[in-house]
Amino acid sequence: MFSDPLTLYRQALAQQGFVVDPAQANAVAALQACFESLQGRQPAQGVYLWGPVGRGKTWLMDQFHRCLHVPARRQHFHHFMAWVHQRLFQLNGTADPLHALASGLAEQIRVLCFDELFVSDIADAIILGRLFQVLFDHGVVIVATSNQPPSQLYHDGFNRERFLPAIAAIERHMRVLPVAGEQDHRLHPGAGRQRYWVRNPAQAGALEAVFAQLSPSDGGTEQPLQLGSRQVRVVRRSAQAVWCRFSDLCEQPLSALEFMALCDQFPAILMDGIPALSGAQRPGRIARGTEDGAQRVAAGDRQLPALSPKDDSVRRFIALVDECYDRRVALYLEAEVALEALYTEGYLAFPFQRTLSRLREMQLQRFA
């Protein structure tokens, strides 16, 4: 049956217990205008929705994507970038691989939707600066969500000037709207289901019982798990679940690709031994070229951010939570501290807000 983003939003308000949110209403109006232009085969302006976690940005984008009758692609931004890097490798030797990639994608789709646009990698920043512009030039309409406005993307990043063309292209070709209502819609009441425990040294670990419940007829194995070219140690694994320690998943050089493979293979992931993730930050340092090594100079100096020794493992933890959330894979965690105390300060405090909101939602029955 024919539908459109505005109709689906009104149905959610009338029938699904959604509450009126002026910021969401503005976003729906922009998505509806984009949808109608696409339906009428007219030039369409993309939409960039940004705001705090839990404000319904992803849900709104997904309703828009659900209504489309033109070729479209919907991906998490990290998945999209993983595909881009893989495709560029395949196009190695092509005269202009990035242009070839964008042109080929534009031949396949009219609309590109991606969720959680967040740029932290210099390679991604350089690629996106040109990729967005080529896609827009080929008429691809982009609808995206992010926790940051375009002007704050890759803020303070190394060689950020290489990313500025991407920001300019976004602001020129997409309608930028804040979705920053008062409510975190992920926390609307619902039946609870505990999936996070604080370790009690006086009692057996909670995950022992969880693993037995998930694998009632399979005691599992302690044999290491092969993920691509890497072996990961496990506490136990079966066809239904894998149980690992934090040190083996987040303190090893695993990437988002390994976490994708993990979610491909298991419907449930258990992890224990999670410490308090905040840590004292090292003092910031000045980065110089070799010619500046003798003394500080006005030109060329760059203040590096103050980092904690734990930040690499925190980034992996964030990536794992994101992957489980997006794939609706049940994630059971046992930590040394309460959820609210898991990461209270540090360089990654901003992206961890989204992680914390998602972990809270994972404690509800409706998840997974």
C-alpha positions in Angstrom: 0.0 0.0 0.0 1.3 3.5 -0.9 2.6 5.5 2.0 4.9 8.5 2.7 7.0 9.7 5.6 4.3 12.1 6.9 1.6 9.5 6.9 3.8 7.0 8.8 4.7 9.6 11.4 1.1 10.5 11.9 0.2 6.8 12.3 3.0 6.5 14.9 1.5 9.4 16.9 -2.0 8.1 16.7 -1.5 4.3 17.1 2.0 3.5 18.5 2.2 5.8 21.5 4.6 8.3 20.0 4.6 11.7 21.6 4.5 15.0 19.7 8.0 16.4 19.2 8.3 19.7 17.3 11.9 18.9 16.3 10.8 15.6 14.8 7.8 17.3 13.0 10.3 19.7 11.3 12.4 16.8 10.2 9.4 14.9 8.9 8.4 17.9 6.8 11.9 18.1 5.2 11.9 14.3 4.5 8.4 14.6 3.0 9.5 17.4 0.7 12.5 15.3 -0.4 10.2 12.3 -0.9 7.7 14.2 -3.0 10.4 15.6 -5.2 11.8 12.1 -5.8 8.3 10.8 -6.6 7.8 13.6 -9.1 11.2 13.0 -10.7 12.2 16.5 -9.8 15.6 17.7 -8.4 15.6 16.9 -4.7 17.5 18.3 -1.8 19.0 15.8 0.6 18.4 16.0 4.4 21.0 16.0 7.2 19.5 15.3 10.6 21.7 16.0 13.6 21.2 16.1 17.4 21.7 14.3 20.7 21.2 10.6 21.0 17.8 9.0 21.2 15.9 11.8 19.5 14.5 9.6 16.7 16.8 10.5 13.9 17.4 6.9 12.8 13.7 6.0 13.0 12.7 9.0 10.9 15.3 8.2 8.2 14.2 4.6 8.2 10.6 5.5 7.6 11.7 7.7 4.7 13.7 4.9 3.2 10.8 2.5 3.7 8.6 4.6 1.5 11.0 5.1 -1.4 10.1 3.8 -4.9 13.4 4.7 -6.5 16.7 2.7 -6.2 18.1 3.4 -2.8 20.7 2.1 -0.4 20.6 2.3 3.4 23.7 1.6 5.5 25.3 2.4 8.8 28.0 5.0 8.0 30.8 2.7 9.2 29.6 -0.1 7.0 29.4 2.3 4.0 33.0 3.4 4.6 34.2 -0.2 4.9 32.6 -0.9 1.5 34.3 2.2 0.1 37.7 1.1 1.2 37.1 -2.4 -0.1 35.9 -1.0 -3.4 38.9 1.4 -3.8 41.2 -1.6 -3.3 39.4 -3.5 -6.0 39.7 -0.5 -8.3 43.5 -0.2 -7.7 45.1 0.6 -11.1 42.0 2.5 -12.4 42.9 6.0 -13.6 40.7 7.7 -11.0 39.4 5.0 -8.6 37.4 7.4 -6.4 35.6 8.9 -9.4 34.9 5.4 -10.8 33.5 4.3 -7.4 31.2 7.3 -7.2 30.1 7.1 -10.8 29.4 3.4 -10.5 27.3 3.9 -7.3 25.4 6.7 -8.9 24.4 4.3 -11.8 22.9 1.9 -9.2 21.0 4.2 -6.8 19.1 7.5 -6.7 19.2 7.8 -2.9 21.9 7.0 -0.3 20.8 6.9 3.3 23.3 6.4 6.0 23.1 6.5 9.8 25.5 7.9 12.4 27.8 10.0 10.2 30.9 10.5 12.4 34.4 11.1 11.0 37.4 10.3 13.1 39.9 8.9 10.6 42.1 11.0 8.3 41.8 8.5 5.5 38.0 8.7 5.6 38.1 12.5 5.8 40.2 12.8 2.7 38.0 10.3 0.7 34.8 12.0 1.7 36.0 15.4 0.7 35.7 14.4 -2.9 33.3 11.4 -2.8 30.4 13.5 -1.6 31.0 16.1 -4.3 31.1 13.5 -7.1 27.9 11.8 -5.8 26.1 15.2 -5.7 27.3 16.0 -9.1 25.8 12.8 -10.4 22.5 13.6 -8.8 22.6 11.2 -5.9 20.4 12.4 -3.0 21.9 11.8 0.4 19.9 11.5 3.6 22.0 11.2 6.8 21.9 11.3 10.5 24.6 12.4 12.9 25.2 13.6 16.5 27.0 16.7 15.1 26.2 19.5 12.7 28.3 19.5 9.6 30.5 22.3 10.8 31.6 20.1 13.8 32.5 17.0 11.8 36.1 15.9 12.2 36.6 18.9 14.5 40.3 19.4 15.4 41.2 16.4 13.1 44.6 16.2 11.5 44.6 17.9 8.1 41.0 18.9 8.6 41.3 21.3 5.6 41.1 18.1 3.4 37.6 17.5 4.8 36.3 21.0 4.3 35.1 20.4 0.8 32.8 17.6 2.1 31.3 20.0 4.7 30.7 22.6 2.0 29.1 20.0 -0.3 26.8 18.8 2.6 25.7 22.4 3.4 25.1 23.2 -0.3 23.2 20.0 -1.3 21.4 19.0 1.9 18.9 20.6 4.2 20.6 20.6 7.7 18.1 20.3 10.5 18.6 19.9 14.3 16.6 17.1 15.9 17.2 18.1 19.5 14.0 17.7 21.5 13.9 17.4 25.2 13.2 13.7 25.3 15.5 10.6 24.8 12.9 8.5 23.0 14.9 5.3 23.6 14.0 5.5 27.2 10.2 5.4 26.9 8.8 2.8 29.3 8.9 -0.8 28.3 9.3 -4.1 30.0 12.9 -4.5 31.3 15.3 -7.3 30.6 18.6 -7.2 32.3 21.6 -7.5 30.1 24.2 -5.6 32.2 25.5 -6.7 35.6 28.1 -5.3 38.0 30.4 -8.1 39.0 30.0 -9.4 42.6 33.2 -11.2 43.7 31.2 -13.1 46.3 28.9 -14.8 43.7 29.3 -16.7 40.5 29.3 -14.6 37.4 25.9 -13.8 35.9 27.1 -14.7 32.4 27.5 -18.4 33.3 23.7 -18.7 33.7 23.0 -16.6 30.6 25.2 -18.8 28.4 23.5 -21.9 29.8 20.1 -20.4 29.1 21.1 -19.4 25.5 22.7 -22.8 24.8 20.5 -25.3 26.7 21.6 -28.3 24.6 25.1 -27.3 23.7 27.8 -27.0 26.4 30.0 -25.2 23.9 33.7 -25.2 23.3 36.7 -23.2 24.6 38.5 -23.4 21.2 39.6 -20.0 19.9 37.4 -18.3 17.3 38.7 -17.5 13.9 37.6 -14.0 12.7 39.1 -13.4 9.3 42.9 -13.6 9.7 42.7 -13.3 13.5 42.2 -15.8 16.3 40.1 -14.6 19.3 40.3 -16.3 22.6 36.9 -17.2 24.1 35.6 -18.3 27.5 33.1 -20.4 25.6 31.2 -20.5 22.4 28.3 -22.4 20.9 26.2 -22.0 17.8 23.9 -19.7 19.8 26.3 -17.5 21.7 29.9 -16.5 22.1 31.4 -15.5 25.5 34.6 -13.4 25.6 36.6 -11.3 27.9 36.9 -7.5 27.4 40.7 -7.9 27.1 40.3 -10.4 24.2 37.8 -8.3 22.2 38.6 -4.7 23.0 42.3 -4.7 24.0 43.4 -6.5 20.9 43.8 -4.9 17.4 40.4 -5.9 16.1 38.6 -3.7 13.7 35.0 -3.0 12.8 35.2 -5.7 10.1 35.9 -8.3 12.8 33.0 -7.1 14.9 30.8 -7.3 11.8 31.9 -10.9 11.3 31.2 -11.6 15.0 27.6 -10.4 14.6 27.2 -12.4 11.4 28.1 -15.6 13.2 26.4 -15.2 16.6 22.9 -14.0 17.6 24.2 -13.3 21.2 27.5 -11.9 22.5 28.6 -12.1 26.1 31.5 -10.1 27.5 32.9 -9.9 31.0 35.9 -8.3 32.7 34.9 -4.8 31.6 36.8 -2.3 33.7 35.9 1.4 34.4 36.8 2.8 31.1 37.6 6.4 32.1 41.3 7.1 32.6 43.7 9.9 33.4 44.5 11.8 30.2 48.1 12.3 29.2 49.1 15.9 28.7 48.6 17.3 25.2 51.6 17.5 23.0 52.8 19.7 20.2 53.2 18.0 16.8 56.0 19.3 14.6 57.7 18.4 11.4 61.3 17.3 11.5 62.4 20.8 10.6 60.6 22.1 13.7 62.2 19.6 16.1 64.7 22.1 17.7 62.2 24.7 18.8 58.6 25.6 18.8 57.6 27.7 15.8 54.5 29.7 15.0 53.9 27.9 11.7 53.4 24.2 11.6 52.7 23.5 15.3 49.6 21.5 16.1 48.3 20.7 19.5 47.5 17.0 19.7 44.5 16.1 22.0 45.1 14.8 25.5 44.4 11.0 25.3 44.0 8.3 27.9 45.9 5.0 27.5 42.5 3.3 27.4 41.1 5.2 24.5 41.9 2.6 21.8 40.0 -0.1 23.8 37.1 2.3 24.4 36.9 3.0 20.7 36.6 -0.8 20.0 34.0 -1.1 22.8 32.0 1.7 21.1 32.3 0.0 17.7 31.1 -3.4 19.2 28.1 -1.8 20.9 27.2 0.0 17.7 27.4 -3.1 15.6 25.3 -5.2 18.0 22.7 -2.4 18.3 22.4 -1.9 14.5 22.2 -5.7 13.9 19.8 -6.3 16.9 22.3 -8.8 18.3 21.8 -9.3 22.1 24.8 -8.1 24.1 25.2 -9.3 27.7 27.8 -7.5 29.7 29.4 -7.9 33.2 31.5 -5.0 34.4 33.4 -3.8 37.4 31.2 -0.6 37.7 27.6 0.4 37.2 26.5 1.4 33.7 26.4 5.1 34.5 30.0 5.0 35.8 31.4 3.1 32.9 32.9 6.2 31.1 32.4 9.5 33.0 35.1 11.7 31.4 37.7 11.7 28.7 38.4 12.5 25.1 35.7 10.1 23.9 32.9 11.4 26.2 30.9 12.8 23.2 30.7 9.6 21.1 30.2 7.6 24.3 26.9 9.4 25.0 25.4 7.5 22.1 26.9 4.3 23.4 25.4 4.8 26.8 22.0 5.6 25.4 22.1 2.4 23.3 23.2 0.3 26.3 20.3 1.6 28.3 17.8 0.7 25.5 19.4 -2.8 25.4 18.1 -3.3 28.9 14.5 -3.3 27.6 12.5 -6.3 26.5 11.8 -4.8 23.1 15.4 -4.9 22.1 16.6 -8.0 20.1 
